[in-house]
Amino acid sequence: MVSKATPRHERRVFWLALLGGFPAVALALGLLWFGDFTPRTQWTLTLLVAGVWLACAAIVKEHVVRPLQTVSNVLAALRERDYTLRARGSNPEDALGLLLLELNSLGDDLRAQRLGALEATALLRRVMEEIDVAIFAFDAAHALRLVNRAGAALLGRAPEQLLGRDAASLGLASSLAGDTPRVDTLAFPGRAGRWEVRRGTFRQGGLPHQLLVLTDVSRALSDEERQAWKRLIRVLSHELNNSLAPIKSIADSLLALITREPAARDQREDLRKGLGVIASRSESLSRLMAAYARLARLPAPRLERVAIQDWVRRVVALETRRPVAIRDGPNVTIQADGGQLDQLLINLVRNAVDATLEANGAVEVGWETRNGQLDVWVRDEGAGLADTANLFVPFYTTKPDGSGIGLALSRQIAEAHGGTLTLSNRAGQRGCEARVSLALKFDNETRMRSLS
């Protein structure tokens, strides 16, 4: 194969070998033909010298060309992903042998890598087939190129009947559009329910592809909703029992009091006190239900421009029980519901001040921007958080006069704006920190103002 591919190189090596031996051959023939030898001896030795000369040139060509052929054959085998072919004559003490040794080592490394890649691919395919998650891969034209067993079962057809079809005909076009991750209610021939939609991109053969992953979260969401209802019913039952038990007891006592004969002299005073307790507990129940209705009916945010500096100063000015320090951050403006953000920050500042009334500590509010986010924090020097597990449980409170919805409502407002609310004890210091993180989206005017 090599001799046909590179005949000029072989001829060049052969002629160079002949040329290298030509001076010695010419000298020998000169001495032979100009010496005192018989013609028979001259021709015999001439043929012998010429034969040796040609044989040596052929041997030199063979020693030069044969290793190149070996290297070429091994490289061709490697290109064809055949890693069993090895070159003979590898020797680290020899330049050519060192080349062949490195070539063999390269084949061993490629074989190990190829084996690892095959094992990883087999494992990946096995995992894709076994997991209960529908996986689809689409090319740039939205044609299906890969589907696992769960995806085929979801669409109600065999994989070979699905490959090559476009996303629209499979009912997956909507899943390839919009933001992700998200939860959608989708119906397929194999199953209907609520699905978490996730997308990613990868390249195969140098061309871009989209990876679509659909996870059935119906059962998980149902379990979570069931747990939420259980927690809510448990809290409501506790509060209702706390109010209904004394109301029933006092009502029975008042009934016995008004049916007593003869009437007691302090009957009127007892009636007044009993009815007062019933009115107080009824008012407490009314406040509880109003708080629940307020938490359940939080409207969607009505976005408007909110200047962070003005927002923080306006809310802090409402707190008159204790001075609140403000640590100014960058002058930025975000798109948010100003009224809901007011309620969120009012709750956080009020909680911080409540925590410092007895400890006589300081309260500080500030904000900063980082990684495309706005972080607003409220720090206090109070006693810190004792029970972090129930911070955001509705109607759970450690305050004698608390409603237990402030933090739950604040977190709901933050999440409605695509942000988060976290509370944690301050490391190495007393007190806690409440931090609200919101997406920071600059408009042109805001960007120019922040740069100036």
C-alpha positions in Angstrom: 0.0 0.0 0.0 2.8 2.4 0.9 4.9 1.5 -2.2 2.0 2.5 -4.5 1.2 5.6 -2.5 4.8 7.0 -2.4 6.9 5.5 -5.3 8.9 8.7 -5.7 10.2 8.5 -2.2 11.3 4.9 -2.5 13.1 5.6 -5.8 14.8 8.6 -4.3 16.0 6.5 -1.3 17.3 3.8 -3.7 19.1 6.2 -6.0 20.6 8.0 -3.0 21.9 4.7 -1.7 23.4 4.0 -5.1 25.0 7.4 -5.2 26.5 6.9 -1.7 28.2 3.7 -2.8 29.3 5.0 -6.2 32.7 6.4 -5.2 33.8 3.1 -3.7 32.5 1.2 -6.7 34.1 3.5 -9.2 37.5 3.2 -7.3 37.3 -0.5 -7.2 36.4 -0.9 -10.9 39.2 1.6 -11.8 41.7 -0.4 -10.0 40.3 -3.6 -11.5 40.2 -2.5 -15.1 43.5 -0.6 -15.1 45.3 -3.3 -13.2 47.1 -6.4 -14.4 44.2 -8.7 -14.4 42.9 -11.1 -16.9 39.6 -10.2 -18.8 37.8 -13.1 -17.2 38.8 -11.9 -13.7 37.9 -8.3 -14.6 34.3 -9.2 -15.8 33.8 -11.6 -12.9 34.8 -9.1 -10.3 32.9 -6.3 -12.1 29.6 -8.3 -12.0 30.3 -9.2 -8.3 30.9 -5.5 -7.3 27.9 -4.3 -9.2 25.7 -7.0 -7.6 27.0 -6.1 -4.1 26.4 -2.4 -4.9 22.8 -3.0 -6.0 22.2 -5.4 -3.0 23.5 -2.8 -0.5 21.3 -0.1 -2.1 18.3 -2.3 -1.9 19.1 -3.2 1.8 19.4 0.5 2.6 16.1 1.3 0.9 14.4 -1.5 2.8 15.7 -0.3 6.1 14.5 3.2 5.4 11.1 2.4 3.8 10.0 -0.6 5.9 9.7 1.4 9.2 7.8 4.1 7.4 5.4 1.4 6.0 5.0 0.0 9.5 4.2 3.5 11.0 1.8 4.1 8.1 0.0 0.8 8.7 -0.3 1.4 12.4 -1.6 4.9 11.9 -4.1 3.7 9.4 -5.3 1.0 11.8 -5.7 3.7 14.5 -7.7 5.8 12.1 -10.0 2.9 11.5 -10.2 2.4 15.3 -8.4 -0.9 15.2 -6.1 -0.8 18.3 -4.8 -4.4 18.0 -2.0 -3.8 15.5 1.4 -3.2 17.0 4.8 -2.2 15.5 7.7 -4.6 16.0 11.2 -3.4 17.0 10.3 -0.9 19.6 13.4 -0.1 21.6 13.8 3.0 23.9 17.6 2.9 23.3 17.2 3.5 19.6 15.7 6.6 17.8 13.5 4.5 15.4 12.7 2.0 18.2 11.6 4.9 20.5 9.3 6.2 17.7 7.7 2.7 17.4 7.5 2.4 21.2 5.6 5.7 21.4 3.3 4.7 18.6 2.4 1.5 20.4 1.8 3.5 23.6 -0.5 5.8 21.7 -2.4 2.8 20.5 -2.7 1.5 24.0 -4.0 4.9 25.3 -6.5 5.2 22.4 -7.7 1.7 23.1 -8.2 2.5 26.8 -10.0 5.7 25.9 -12.1 4.0 23.3 -13.1 1.3 25.8 -13.9 3.9 28.4 -16.0 5.9 26.0 -17.9 2.7 24.9 -18.6 1.8 28.5 -19.7 5.3 29.4 -22.0 5.4 26.3 -23.4 2.0 27.2 -24.0 3.2 30.8 -25.6 6.4 29.6 -27.9 4.5 27.3 -28.8 2.1 30.0 -29.6 4.9 32.4 -31.7 6.7 29.8 -33.7 3.6 29.2 -34.2 2.8 32.9 -35.0 6.2 34.4 -38.7 7.3 34.5 -38.0 10.6 32.7 -38.9 11.3 29.1 -35.8 12.4 27.1 -35.9 13.7 23.6 -33.2 15.2 21.3 -34.1 17.4 18.4 -31.9 18.8 15.6 -31.9 22.4 14.4 -35.0 21.6 12.2 -36.9 20.3 15.3 -36.8 16.7 14.0 -36.5 14.0 16.6 -33.1 12.3 16.6 -33.1 10.5 20.0 -35.8 9.2 22.4 -35.6 6.9 25.4 -38.1 4.2 26.4 -40.0 6.5 28.8 -40.3 9.2 26.0 -41.6 6.6 23.5 -44.1 5.2 26.1 -45.3 8.8 26.8 -46.0 9.3 23.1 -47.5 5.9 22.7 -45.4 4.6 19.9 -42.2 2.6 19.2 -39.0 4.6 19.0 -38.5 3.7 15.3 -41.9 5.2 14.5 -41.0 8.5 16.2 -37.4 9.2 14.9 -37.3 11.8 12.2 -40.7 13.3 13.0 -40.9 17.0 13.8 -41.8 18.4 17.2 -45.2 19.8 16.1 -46.5 16.4 14.9 -45.4 14.9 18.2 -47.2 17.5 20.4 -43.9 18.8 21.8 -43.6 22.1 20.0 -44.8 24.1 23.0 -42.2 22.4 25.2 -39.4 23.6 22.9 -40.5 27.2 23.4 -40.7 29.5 26.4 -38.6 29.7 29.5 -37.4 26.7 31.5 -37.4 25.1 33.9 -41.2 25.4 34.4 -44.2 23.2 35.2 -46.8 22.7 32.5 -50.0 20.8 32.4 -49.6 18.5 29.3 -51.6 15.6 27.8 -50.0 12.9 25.8 -51.3 9.6 24.4 -49.4 7.7 27.1 -50.2 9.9 30.1 -51.5 13.3 31.1 -50.5 15.4 34.1 -48.2 18.1 35.3 -44.7 18.0 33.9 -41.5 19.8 34.7 -40.0 21.0 31.4 -36.3 21.4 31.1 -34.2 22.1 28.0 -30.5 22.1 27.1 -28.3 22.3 24.1 -25.5 20.0 22.8 -23.6 19.5 19.6 -23.4 16.2 17.6 -21.5 15.9 14.4 -20.7 19.6 14.7 -24.4 20.6 14.5 -26.5 22.1 17.3 -29.2 20.0 19.0 -31.8 20.6 21.7 -32.3 18.2 24.6 -35.8 18.1 26.1 -36.5 16.5 29.4 -40.0 16.0 30.7 -40.4 14.9 34.4 -43.8 13.9 35.7 -44.3 15.9 38.9 -48.0 15.3 39.3 -47.6 12.9 42.2 -44.9 15.0 43.9 -46.9 18.2 43.6 -50.0 16.4 44.8 -48.1 15.1 47.8 -46.7 18.5 48.5 -50.1 20.1 48.2 -51.5 17.4 50.5 -48.8 18.2 53.1 -49.5 21.9 52.8 -53.2 21.3 53.4 -52.4 19.1 56.4 -50.2 21.8 57.9 -52.9 24.4 57.2 -55.6 22.3 58.7 -53.4 21.5 61.7 -52.8 25.2 62.4 -56.4 26.2 61.8 -57.6 23.4 64.0 -55.3 24.5 66.7 -56.4 28.1 66.5 -60.1 27.2 66.3 -59.9 24.8 69.2 -58.1 27.5 71.3 -61.1 29.8 70.7 -64.0 27.4 70.6 -63.1 25.5 73.8 -63.3 28.6 76.1 -66.4 29.9 74.2 -68.2 26.6 74.8 -67.1 26.4 78.4 -68.1 30.0 79.1 -71.4 29.6 77.2 -72.3 26.5 79.4 -71.4 28.5 82.5 -73.6 31.4 81.5 -76.5 29.1 80.6 -76.2 27.6 84.1 -75.9 31.0 85.6 -79.1 32.5 84.0 -81.1 29.3 84.9 -80.1 29.4 88.6 -82.8 30.1 91.0 -82.7 32.4 92.9 -80.4 34.6 90.8 -77.1 35.5 92.3 -76.4 39.1 93.2 -73.3 39.4 91.0 -75.0 37.6 88.0 -74.9 40.7 85.8 -71.1 41.1 86.4 -70.5 37.5 85.6 -72.6 37.8 82.4 -70.7 40.8 81.3 -67.3 39.1 81.9 -68.4 35.9 80.1 -69.8 37.7 77.1 -66.6 39.8 76.9 -64.5 36.7 76.7 -66.7 35.3 74.0 -66.5 38.5 72.0 -62.7 38.6 72.4 -62.2 35.0 71.2 -64.6 35.6 68.3 -62.6 38.7 67.3 -59.5 36.6 67.4 -61.1 34.0 65.1 -62.1 36.8 62.8 -58.6 38.2 62.6 -57.3 34.7 61.9 -59.6 34.1 58.9 -58.9 37.6 57.6 -55.2 36.9 57.7 -55.7 33.6 55.9 -57.8 35.3 53.2 -55.1 38.0 52.8 -52.4 35.3 52.4 -54.5 33.3 49.9 -55.6 36.3 47.8 -52.2 37.9 47.0 -52.7 39.4 43.5 -50.2 39.1 40.8 -47.6 42.0 40.8 -48.4 45.1 38.9 -45.0 46.1 37.6 -43.9 49.7 37.7 -40.6 51.5 38.1 -39.4 51.4 41.7 -36.3 53.4 42.8 -34.5 51.3 45.4 -33.2 54.3 47.4 -36.6 56.0 47.6 -38.3 52.7 48.5 -35.9 51.9 51.4 -36.0 55.4 52.8 -39.8 55.5 52.6 -40.3 52.3 54.5 -37.7 53.0 57.1 -39.3 56.3 57.9 -42.5 54.4 58.9 -40.7 52.8 61.8 -40.8 55.1 64.8 -40.1 52.8 67.7 -36.3 52.7 67.2 -33.9 54.4 64.7 -33.0 52.3 61.7 -29.7 52.9 60.0 -29.5 52.9 56.2 -26.4 51.8 54.3 -26.8 53.2 50.8 -26.0 51.1 47.8 -26.0 51.9 44.1 -28.8 54.1 42.8 -30.8 51.6 40.7 -34.4 51.2 39.5 -36.2 47.9 39.1 -39.6 46.8 37.6 -41.7 45.6 40.5 -45.0 46.1 42.4 -44.2 49.0 44.7 -47.1 48.3 47.1 -46.2 44.7 47.6 -42.5 45.5 48.1 -43.5 48.1 50.7 -45.4 45.4 52.6 -42.5 43.0 52.3 -39.9 45.4 53.7 -42.3 46.7 56.4 -42.6 43.2 57.7 -38.9 42.6 57.7 -38.0 46.0 59.4 -40.8 45.5 62.0 -39.6 42.0 62.9 -36.0 43.3 63.2 -37.1 46.1 65.5 -39.2 43.7 67.6 -36.2 41.5 68.0 -34.0 44.4 69.3 -36.5 46.1 71.7 -35.4 44.0 74.7 -31.8 43.5 73.6 -31.3 47.2 72.9 -29.5 46.4 69.7 -29.2 48.2 66.4 -31.1 47.7 63.1 -29.6 48.3 59.7 -31.0 48.2 56.2 -28.9 48.3 53.0 -28.7 47.0 49.5 -26.1 45.9 46.9 -26.0 44.5 43.3 -24.0 41.5 42.3 -24.2 39.0 39.4 -27.3 40.7 37.9 -29.1 40.6 41.2 -30.3 43.1 43.7 -29.9 42.1 47.3 -31.7 44.0 50.0 -30.8 43.0 53.6 -32.1 43.9 57.0 -29.7 43.1 59.9 -30.5 43.3 63.6 -28.7 42.7 66.8 -31.4 40.8 68.6 -31.5 37.4 70.1 -31.3 35.6 66.7 -33.5 32.8 65.3 -34.3 30.0 67.7 -36.6 27.9 65.5 -35.6 28.1 61.8 -37.8 25.1 60.7 -41.1 27.0 61.1 -40.0 30.5 59.9 -42.3 30.4 56.9 -45.1 28.2 58.2 -48.3 30.3 58.0 -49.9 31.3 61.4 -46.8 30.0 63.3 -45.5 32.8 65.5 -43.4 33.2 68.7 -44.8 36.7 69.5 -47.7 37.0 71.9 -49.6 39.3 69.6 -48.3 38.0 66.3 -50.5 36.8 63.4 -47.9 34.3 61.9 -48.3 35.5 58.3 -45.8 38.2 58.0 -42.8 36.1 56.8 -45.0 33.8 54.8 -46.6 36.7 53.0 -43.1 38.3 52.5 -41.7 35.2 51.0 -44.8 34.9 48.7 -44.2 38.5 47.5 -40.5 37.9 46.8 -41.2 34.7 44.9 -44.0 36.4 42.9 -41.3 38.8 41.7 -39.0 35.9 40.7 -36.8 36.4 43.8 -36.1 34.7 47.1 -36.3 35.6 50.8 -33.9 34.0 53.3 -33.4 34.4 57.0 -30.3 33.3 58.9 -28.4 34.0 62.1 -25.4 36.3 61.6 -22.1 34.4 61.6 -19.9 35.5 64.5 -22.3 38.2 65.6 -25.6 38.3 67.5 -28.8 38.8 65.7 -30.1 37.7 62.3 -30.1 38.8 58.7 -33.1 38.8 56.3 -32.0 39.0 52.6 -34.3 39.6 49.6 -32.8 38.8 46.2 -34.5 40.1 43.1 -33.6 40.0 39.5 -32.0 43.2 38.4 -33.0 44.3 34.9 -31.7 47.7 33.9 -33.5 50.0 31.4 -31.4 52.5 29.4 -32.2 55.4 31.7 -31.3 53.4 34.8 -28.0 52.2 33.3 -27.0 55.8 32.3 -27.8 57.0 35.8 -25.9 54.2 37.5 -22.9 54.8 35.3 -22.9 58.5 36.0 
